[in-house]
């Protein structure tokens, strides 16, 4: 039996995913960070796509490096993913 990837997250779920990634780094939870990176990988374009896929990989082998990379990329993720929200106000 083949397990299919879930559908890409809805836009309102992206806020929660990024927050969960922040939480995972703060609590050194590699499983949650890998899951968040995987789900974001379904909906972010390159070059962020490559970075979240690398974070997903690193989370299971080197959480410290994965967390560093997460903190480095989240400003770009927030800018790209949430920019439409800023224009509505």
C-alpha positions, 0 to 999 in steps of 0.5 A: 500500500502506498502512502500519499503525501497530504495536500499542500497546507491551506494558506491559513495553516502556513502561519501555524506551520511556521509557528510550529517550526519555531516551537520545534527549534525552541524545544529541540523537537526534531520530529516536529521540525522535520514534519513542518519542513516536509509540509512546507516543501509541498508549497514553497517555491525555490530557492526556499524549497531546497532549504526546507528540504535540507532542514527536513533532512538535517532535523533527523541527523543534526538538530542544531544545524537544522535549527540554525538553518530554520532561523535563517530562512524563516524571515524569507518564508514569512515575507513570501508566504505572508506578504498578501496578508500585509496588503489586506490591512 
